[in-house]
Amino acid sequence: MVGSTTEESHTPEVKMGTPRIVIADDHEITRIGLKSILASTGLYELCGEAGDGHETLEKTCRLRPDLLVLDVGLPLLNGVEVARRLESESPRTSILVFTEIESDRVMLDAFRLGVKGFVVKSESVSDLLAGIDTVLRGKTFFTPRIGKVLLNLTKQFGRAEVLSSREKEVVQLVAEGSCTKDVARKLALSVKTVETHRSNILRKLHVRSIAELILYAVRNEIVCIERIPEKVHIMQFPTTDSSVSQASSQAAAA
């Protein structure tokens, strides 16, 4: 069982029936705490630990643990990107995210990548242990608190479904940088009709400006574009080019 890390230079001997775990966190004190918690149960073998994303990826691929307890805010390579790569490089390793980051986007990305559990560090030790046990049994785990966030996300990301096909076309062209006249020309519509579509889109998605619309549409995958335009032309709308460019840069970094 675990009292100390049993990591070797080569793949360690597997103790049959004992779940093997790697922990990844950039704070040593957190890793020490996790090791103590796992050791106190007498149920798991800690086969490795890592302090940054590259080390996490290397050790997980080499040691092939049953479970990776993963912090999102790792240096060098963040936890979401680690999970993305492990999806193909170590598909049999289940992942439980254990983090202080409570970003809606991080939660959504994590579950989309097949992460089986999500526990916030402000929650209890019993929640963490329940999450580890549940994920190791092949099930998905999140606390009621996270469940509420996911429910709200489901509602939020469902907003795209309320847009008509024509409205989605307008969003696509606006996100690509077309001004109102260009949208009208490309869709063979009047400028007034395009403005009406635009107003309806803002109302349905509960956003207040074209800058917010672009950011929302790209982040939430309402549209798929090859690149974010450096500048979006806004006609007769109280949004500055600089704010749109800022939103575009934020969306590109998302």
Summary of the structure (lengths in Angstrom):
residues: 254
radius of gyration: 22.8
end to end distance: 40.9
largest distance: 72.2
contacts: 782
relative contact order: 0.08
helix: 52%
strand: 11%
